[in-house]
C-alpha cells in the first residue's frame, strides 16, 4: 500500500482495531453469531495451551479450521465459562489494499464453573483479509509468555 494516502492507512488501521475490539467483546459476552462475523470462512486458528518457546507453539490445541467449525467448537468449550480478554499495543502492517497482518499483546482471564482459573499473557499473531469492504481475521495464532493457573 505504498501509494495509499496516509489518511486511508489510518482509517484502514482503525478498522482493524475496531474488528479486534469486536472480537474480544463478542467472545466475552458470548454473542456467538456476532463473533462469527469477525472471521473469514476459511479461518485457521492455532492456540498454545502452554508457555510458548518464543514464537513457536509448544502445545498447540487441536482446533477445527473454518469459521463455522471453529466458532461452534469455542462456543461449546466456553459454555458456562467467564472470560475476560484484553488486547493492547497493536502492530499492524499492510501487504496490499486487502491484506494485512498484526501482532497484539494480550492478557486473558478465564474462570470455569468448577472454580479453575487461568490468567494468561502473550500475543495474538494475526492475518487479516478485506472481503466485501470489511476486514476479517483470516489466521489467528496465540502464543503465551506466562500462564498462572489455579484450582477452585
C-alpha positions as CSV (number, residue, x, y, z in Angstrom):
1,X,0.0,0.0,0.0
2,X,2.9,2.3,-0.7
3,X,0.8,4.6,-2.9
4,X,-2.1,4.8,-0.5
5,X,-2.9,8.1,1.1
6,X,-1.8,8.2,4.8
7,X,-5.3,9.1,5.8
8,X,-6.5,6.0,4.1
9,X,-4.0,3.9,6.0
10,X,-5.1,5.4,9.3
11,X,-8.7,4.6,8.5
12,X,-7.8,1.0,7.5
13,X,-5.7,0.6,10.6
14,X,-8.6,1.9,12.8
15,X,-11.0,-0.5,11.0
16,X,-8.7,-3.4,12.0
17,X,-8.5,-2.2,15.6
18,X,-12.3,-2.0,15.7
19,X,-12.5,-5.5,14.3
20,X,-10.3,-6.8,17.2
21,X,-12.3,-4.9,19.7
22,X,-15.5,-6.6,18.5
23,X,-13.6,-10.0,18.6
24,X,-12.9,-9.5,22.3
25,X,-16.3,-8.1,23.2
26,X,-18.4,-10.6,21.3
27,X,-16.4,-13.5,22.8
28,X,-16.5,-12.3,26.4
29,X,-20.3,-11.6,26.1
30,X,-20.9,-14.9,24.3
31,X,-22.5,-13.2,21.3
32,X,-21.5,-16.2,19.1
33,X,-23.4,-15.2,15.9
34,X,-21.8,-11.7,16.0
35,X,-18.4,-13.2,16.9
36,X,-18.5,-15.4,13.8
37,X,-18.7,-12.2,11.6
38,X,-15.1,-11.2,12.5
39,X,-13.7,-14.3,10.7
40,X,-13.2,-15.3,7.1
41,X,-15.0,-18.5,6.1
42,X,-11.6,-20.3,6.0
43,X,-10.2,-19.1,9.3
44,X,-7.2,-21.0,10.6
45,X,-6.5,-20.8,14.4
46,X,-3.6,-22.1,16.5
47,X,-3.6,-21.5,20.2
48,X,-0.8,-22.6,22.6
49,X,-2.0,-24.4,25.7
50,X,1.4,-24.0,27.4
51,X,4.1,-21.3,27.6
52,X,5.4,-20.9,24.1
53,X,9.0,-21.2,23.1
54,X,9.5,-17.7,21.7
55,X,7.4,-17.5,18.6
56,X,7.0,-21.3,18.4
57,X,3.9,-23.0,19.9
58,X,4.9,-25.8,22.3
59,X,1.5,-27.4,22.9
60,X,-1.0,-26.2,20.3
61,X,-4.7,-27.0,20.8
62,X,-6.2,-29.1,18.1
63,X,-8.7,-26.6,16.7
64,X,-11.0,-27.0,13.7
65,X,-10.4,-25.0,10.6
66,X,-13.2,-22.8,9.1
67,X,-15.5,-20.3,10.7
68,X,-18.5,-22.4,11.5
69,X,-16.5,-25.3,12.9
70,X,-14.2,-23.1,14.9
71,X,-17.0,-20.9,16.3
72,X,-19.0,-23.9,17.2
73,X,-16.1,-25.5,19.0
74,X,-15.3,-22.4,21.1
75,X,-19.0,-21.9,21.9
76,X,-19.1,-25.4,23.3
77,X,-15.8,-25.1,25.1
78,X,-16.7,-21.9,26.8
79,X,-20.2,-22.9,27.8
80,X,-20.6,-21.6,31.4
81,X,-17.1,-20.1,31.4
82,X,-16.4,-16.5,32.3
83,X,-13.8,-15.0,30.1
84,X,-12.1,-11.6,30.0
85,X,-9.8,-10.7,27.1
86,X,-7.7,-7.6,26.6
87,X,-5.6,-6.7,23.6
88,X,-3.0,-3.9,23.6
89,X,-0.4,-2.2,21.5
90,X,-1.3,-3.4,18.0
91,X,1.4,-3.6,15.4
92,X,-0.4,-3.6,12.1
93,X,1.3,-3.9,8.7
94,X,-0.4,-3.8,5.3
95,X,0.8,-6.0,2.5
96,X,-1.9,-4.9,0.0
97,X,-5.2,-3.0,0.0
98,X,-6.9,-6.2,1.0
99,X,-4.4,-8.0,3.2
100,X,-2.7,-7.1,6.5
101,X,-1.0,-8.6,9.5
102,X,-1.0,-7.7,13.1
103,X,0.5,-8.5,16.5
104,X,-1.3,-7.7,19.7
105,X,-0.1,-8.0,23.3
106,X,-2.8,-9.9,25.2
107,X,-4.0,-10.8,28.6
108,X,-6.8,-13.2,29.4
109,X,-8.6,-14.4,32.5
110,X,-10.8,-17.5,32.4
111,X,-12.9,-19.0,35.2
112,X,-14.5,-22.4,34.7
113,X,-17.7,-23.4,36.6
114,X,-15.7,-25.8,38.8
115,X,-13.6,-22.9,40.1
116,X,-10.4,-23.5,38.0
117,X,-8.9,-20.3,36.7
118,X,-6.3,-19.2,34.2
119,X,-4.6,-15.8,33.9
120,X,-2.6,-15.7,30.7
121,X,-0.3,-13.3,29.0
122,X,1.1,-13.4,25.5
123,X,0.5,-12.3,21.9
124,X,-2.0,-12.6,19.1
125,X,-0.3,-13.0,15.7
126,X,-3.0,-12.4,13.0
127,X,-3.6,-12.1,9.3
128,X,-6.5,-10.1,8.0
129,X,-8.3,-10.1,4.7
130,X,-10.7,-7.4,3.4
131,X,-13.8,-9.1,2.0
132,X,-16.9,-7.2,0.7
133,X,-15.4,-4.0,2.2
134,X,-14.9,-5.4,5.7
135,X,-11.7,-6.5,7.4
136,X,-11.9,-10.0,8.8
137,X,-9.5,-12.3,10.7
138,X,-8.1,-15.0,8.3
139,X,-5.5,-16.5,10.6
140,X,-5.0,-16.3,14.3
141,X,-2.2,-17.6,16.5
142,X,-1.9,-17.2,20.2
143,X,1.5,-17.6,21.8
144,X,1.9,-17.5,25.6
145,X,4.6,-15.8,27.7
146,X,3.1,-16.9,31.1
147,X,0.1,-18.8,32.4
148,X,-1.0,-18.6,36.0
149,X,-3.4,-21.5,36.8
150,X,-5.3,-22.3,40.0
151,X,-7.8,-24.8,41.1
152,X,-11.1,-24.0,42.9
